[in-house]
Amino acid sequence: MPEIEIEVEKQFLISEFEALRAEVSERLSRVFKIIIQGLFGIPAVVAFARFAEEKADIGEVFFLIAPPIIVIFSFLYVSEHAGVMRLGAYIRTQ
């Protein structure tokens, strides 16, 4: 292979690796945000439900909303984590 083709291929692989690392970093940032939202969002919904129960007798609605929210956050986390794992596997095989 001529020297120029080797250099072009090397630059392509470097830029691809950098783009993949940026994607991993972005996904990990989203995973962190999902965890933080779940950590503070679910207790906030439960606290609001208790408050609504005491003041307006409508807390049951919010207690019924909490489990689907937990499931949604769980699916979001699994989806982002699986994406990170796929990117890592791709980087290792290339």
SULGIJO-V844622 format. One record per pair of residues at least 12 apart in sequence whose ideal C-beta (glycine too) atoms are under 6 Angstrom apart, sorted by sequence separation. I is the first residue (numbers start at 1). J is the second residue. D is the distance in whole Angstrom. If there is no record, write none. Layout:
BEGIN
{{I J D} {I J D}}
END
This chain:
BEGIN
{{49 62 3} {48 62 6} {49 63 5} {45 62 6} {46 66 6} {45 66 5} {38 73 4} {34 76 5} {34 77 5} {31 80 5} {30 80 5} {27 80 5} {27 83 5} {27 84 5} {24 84 6} {24 87 5} {23 87 6} {20 87 6} {20 91 6}}
END
